[in-house]
Amino acid sequence: MVSQKVTIKNPTGLHLRPAGILCQEAMNFKSLITFHYRGNTANAKSVLSVLGACIKSGDEIELVCEGEDEEEALDFLIKLIDEGLDK
């Protein structure tokens, strides 16, 4: 298991479009990918779970990856979040 804290840089937080991008990219990995925010855990592969976390711009989450491609998944998703989740 690997984890790292990251600050959400998207100006609108994790609303539908960036949440969809995060989930779509997370689903490309075999690892279990979750994040912790304010004492709650959300499944990064579920748009409803991500939206339910109500994450705003500037909020810090702890991304957690567990599985055979955990290092690759964590590195990729941290970079994606740092770039603002804009495609």
C-alpha positions in Angstrom: 0.0 0.0 0.0 1.2 3.5 -0.9 -0.3 6.8 -0.2 0.4 10.5 -0.6 -1.4 13.7 0.2 -2.3 16.0 -2.7 -4.1 19.4 -2.9 -6.9 19.7 -5.4 -5.9 22.4 -7.9 -8.9 22.4 -10.2 -10.7 25.8 -9.7 -14.1 24.2 -9.3 -12.9 21.2 -7.1 -14.0 17.7 -7.9 -17.3 18.5 -9.6 -18.7 16.2 -12.3 -16.2 16.7 -15.2 -13.0 16.4 -13.2 -14.5 13.6 -11.0 -15.3 11.7 -14.2 -11.7 12.2 -15.5 -10.3 11.0 -12.2 -12.5 7.9 -12.1 -11.9 7.1 -15.8 -8.2 7.2 -15.3 -8.3 5.3 -12.0 -10.2 2.5 -13.6 -7.2 1.8 -15.9 -5.3 0.4 -12.9 -5.8 -3.0 -11.2 -5.1 -1.6 -7.7 -7.8 -0.6 -5.2 -7.7 3.2 -5.3 -9.3 5.3 -2.6 -8.8 8.6 -0.9 -9.4 9.9 2.6 -10.9 13.3 3.2 -12.2 14.7 6.5 -12.4 11.3 8.1 -14.2 9.7 5.2 -13.0 7.2 2.5 -14.1 7.5 -1.1 -13.6 5.0 -3.9 -11.7 6.8 -6.7 -13.2 4.5 -9.3 -16.8 5.6 -8.5 -18.0 9.0 -9.7 -20.8 9.0 -7.1 -18.3 8.3 -4.3 -16.0 11.1 -5.5 -18.9 13.5 -5.9 -20.3 12.6 -2.5 -17.0 13.7 -0.9 -17.8 17.3 -1.8 -14.2 18.3 -2.4 -13.5 21.9 -3.2 -10.5 23.6 -4.8 -7.6 23.9 -2.3 -8.8 20.9 -0.3 -6.2 18.2 0.6 -6.9 14.5 0.1 -4.8 11.5 0.9 -4.7 9.2 -2.2 -4.2 5.5 -1.3 -3.4 2.8 -3.8 -3.2 -0.9 -2.9 -2.4 -3.7 -5.4 0.0 -4.9 -8.1 0.4 -1.6 -9.9 0.0 0.7 -6.8 3.2 2.7 -7.4 2.4 3.5 -11.0 -1.2 4.3 -10.1 -0.3 6.7 -7.4 2.3 8.5 -9.5 0.0 8.9 -12.4 -3.0 10.1 -10.4 -0.9 12.5 -8.3 0.4 14.0 -11.6 -3.1 14.2 -13.1 -4.5 16.0 -10.0 -1.5 18.4 -9.9 -2.2 19.3 -13.5 -5.8 20.2 -12.6 -7.7 17.3 -14.1 -8.3 19.2 -17.4 -8.4 17.2 -20.6 
